């Protein structure tokens, strides 16, 4: 069956608390599961812009995308590079308001940081921070849980290639 495909962006949204890393998850209004903040890429934005917008809308918090380790940017280039997702996955999605038939989300999965483990008032969706240990007990999709646990392991390994921090003006709250 040939299903329509839609670009989406979702965010593994982490913050550093005094006792370790936390991942921020929303309660999805349609599925009732704990999920990553995210949604459809609008016609006037790229997936990275959609990722930041969706986190801000759904959680009420700022998000700072973190590029995965890679080959870097060559000198002498003038085209601005779009932040790279950690993964891009295809997910079959049941019918919804925007798309009344089963369709596929081409989901760009990003890593982002919040400057502090705040829980804002007035977020669009119910939002909470969770430890790696919490994930075992949450109602969430298995693939999301597996990827989140993988990231927790990488974030807690100071010798690994995934050492992250916020931009300089926010670095004091999330240095690894």
C-alpha positions in Angstrom: 0.0 0.0 0.0 1.3 3.4 -1.0 0.9 5.8 2.0 1.3 9.5 2.0 4.5 10.7 3.8 4.8 13.7 6.0 8.0 15.3 7.5 7.9 15.5 11.3 10.4 16.4 14.0 10.7 15.1 17.5 13.1 15.9 20.3 14.9 13.9 22.9 14.8 16.9 25.3 17.3 16.6 28.2 18.2 18.7 31.2 20.8 18.3 33.9 19.5 18.2 37.4 21.6 18.2 40.5 21.5 14.4 40.7 21.8 13.6 36.9 20.1 13.8 33.5 16.4 14.0 33.0 14.4 13.6 29.8 11.3 15.7 29.2 8.2 14.0 27.9 4.7 15.2 27.1 1.5 13.3 27.5 0.2 12.9 23.9 -3.5 14.0 23.8 -4.5 11.4 21.2 -2.4 8.4 22.2 -2.4 9.0 26.0 1.3 7.9 26.1 4.4 9.6 27.2 6.1 10.9 24.1 8.8 13.2 22.8 7.7 16.7 22.1 7.3 17.1 18.3 5.1 17.5 15.4 4.7 18.2 11.7 7.3 20.3 9.8 5.4 23.4 8.4 5.9 24.5 4.8 8.0 27.5 5.8 10.5 25.7 8.1 13.1 23.0 8.0 13.0 20.0 10.5 15.4 21.6 12.9 13.2 24.7 13.1 10.1 22.6 13.6 11.9 20.7 16.4 12.6 23.9 18.4 9.2 25.3 17.7 7.4 22.2 18.8 9.3 21.9 22.1 8.6 25.5 22.9 4.9 25.2 22.1 4.3 21.9 23.8 6.5 22.4 26.9 6.8 26.2 27.3 10.6 25.8 27.6 13.4 26.9 25.3 15.3 24.1 23.5 19.0 24.2 22.3 19.6 21.6 19.6 22.8 19.6 20.0 24.5 18.3 16.8 25.7 14.7 17.0 29.4 14.0 16.6 30.3 14.1 13.0 32.8 15.1 10.4 32.4 18.8 11.0 31.9 21.7 8.6 34.5 22.4 6.0 36.1 25.9 5.9 35.1 28.1 3.0 31.5 27.1 2.8 28.8 29.8 2.8 25.5 27.9 2.8 24.2 27.7 6.4 24.2 24.1 7.7 20.9 22.9 9.1 21.4 21.1 12.5 21.6 17.3 12.0 19.2 14.9 13.6 20.4 11.9 15.5 18.2 9.6 13.6 15.5 9.7 10.9 12.8 7.1 11.1 9.6 6.1 9.3 6.6 5.5 11.5 3.2 4.3 10.2 0.5 6.6 11.8 -3.2 5.9 12.1 -5.7 8.4 10.6 -5.9 11.9 12.2 -7.6 15.2 11.7 -5.0 16.5 9.2 -4.7 13.2 7.4 -7.9 11.1 7.4 -6.1 8.0 6.2 -3.2 5.9 7.5 0.1 7.7 6.6 3.8 7.7 7.3 5.8 10.2 9.4 9.3 10.7 8.3 10.5 11.7 11.8 13.7 13.7 12.3 14.8 12.8 15.8 16.9 15.6 17.5 18.7 15.9 20.7 18.2 19.2 22.6 18.9 20.6 26.0 17.0 22.8 28.4 19.0 25.2 30.5 17.3 24.1 33.8 14.9 21.3 35.0 12.0 23.8 35.2 8.4 22.7 34.8 6.7 25.7 33.2 3.1 26.8 33.8 0.9 27.2 30.8 2.6 24.6 28.6 0.4 23.4 25.7 0.6 19.8 26.9 1.2 18.0 30.2 4.9 17.8 30.6 7.3 16.3 33.1 11.0 15.4 33.5 11.9 11.7 34.0 15.0 9.7 35.0 16.3 6.7 33.0 14.8 4.5 35.8 11.4 6.1 35.3 11.2 5.1 31.7 10.7 1.4 32.5 7.4 2.2 34.2 6.0 4.7 31.7 3.4 4.0 29.0 5.4 4.9 25.9 6.4 3.5 22.6 9.1 0.8 22.8 11.4 2.4 20.2 11.3 5.8 21.9 12.1 4.1 25.3 15.0 2.2 23.7 16.5 5.3 22.0 16.1 7.4 25.2 17.8 4.8 27.3 20.6 4.6 24.8 21.0 8.4 25.0 21.0 8.3 28.8 23.9 5.8 28.7 25.8 8.0 26.3 25.2 11.1 28.3 26.5 9.5 31.5 29.7 8.2 29.8 32.3 11.0 30.1 34.7 9.1 27.8 32.1 8.7 25.0 31.8 10.9 22.0 28.5 12.5 23.2 29.7 15.1 25.6 27.2 18.0 25.4 26.7 21.4 26.9 24.6 24.4 26.3 25.8 27.5 24.4 28.2 29.7 26.4 25.5 32.0 27.8 23.8 29.0 29.4 26.7 26.7 30.0 26.8 26.9 33.8 23.6 25.0 34.2 24.2 22.0 32.0 28.0 21.4 31.7 28.8 17.7 31.7 
